[in-house]
């Protein structure tokens, strides 16, 4: 019998496995894929390495930044953007980034004006009454602002990289993200999508795994996790059974319905698992011919196949553009001509040489992209999942207390699960 079984080897899982194994506990780590990383994935494209999933970190993030310093890993300085394009009321507008900010900034401020009042202490999500906003969708909030079509499109474009469905995503998470950064949405966007890890996410993952003493089993999807009152029995889809004193379930929220958890989780948690989170977006890399002018582009969800695009790197005389699409079904990321047509709305004449992407929505081990909670879930079910369920502990960026939806949140929850288990085992509560 192992001391701990960790299910999943994304950032949450590898952090938990490392921390527990370094405390001297025997740890087995089970990962469904043939690689570690979960919804981060450093792959090959255009003769280079690119991150197809989660990518960005920031020095304001209190969990991932110390990990980078621990292993001596730096970050990549992004390209300085010279031109901004935004689709509003059927017309593509352009200007400097500062001019775009002058147009969009007041609209964002109106939309998220109550962020700090709703979440005065983001580390304590229950510090203020959130019952009203936890009934409100993003669409409800936008409707309440009485914006012109032009204004709504400008605002929608600013939010678009984090939107799949205005009618399914709760406004609370947008307010929460803004509150974390003192009510500044632009500061949040910088932290969430500005600095790639030098060498890619795999470099940090490999560093964490290199220090871990856990026994790693790849290509081992799990079918069931049962706390029988004495220990935890983990059953793989192949029928193999692994017994441990405790378990960490560090899987994407949208895949948890494929795993039988016994005893049954609390009803709000069961509802969260069954309804899933709505994000079905797409990230596409496009190799564009030549060293084009650095730009950013935005379009509101549902108004264009590509909703955010940005020049990211120079590569062998060409430019790599990263594109985010609010609806994964709206465009085939492998269709070079379709991606070129979509980008040409913003930058006429741009020539796309090649494209690359990973379909996270269709991937059976993710079934979606980064989390955005439905109304009621951010402050209701998610906090319940952060508490031990008997001998079973949940982890992952989807349920993080602060860094929800990102690498920082995944590390946050993996470390917390490890601390909770260390305390429980040290106290003899097994």
Secondary structure, DSSP 8 states (H G I E B T S, - for coil): -EEEEEE--SHHHHHHHHHHHHTT--EEEE-SSSSS-TT--EEEETTEEEESS--EE-TT-TTHHHHHHHHT--B-------EEEEEETTEEEEE-HHHHHHHHHHHHHHHTTTHHHHTSSTTSTTSS--TTGGG-BHHHHHHHTT--HHHHHHHHHHHGGG-S-TTTSBHHHHHHHHHHTTT-HHHHHHHHHSEEBTT-HHHHHHHHHHH---EEE-S--EEEEEE-SSSEEEEETTS-EEEEEEEEE---GGGGGGSEEES---HHHHHHHHH------EEEEEEESS----EEEE--TTS-S--EEEEEEEETTEEEEEEEES-GGGS-TT-HHHHHHHHHTTSTT--EEEEEE--TTT-TTTSSSS----TTTTTTHHHHHTS-BTTEEE-SGGG-SSSTTSHHHHHHHHHHHHHHHHHHHHTT--
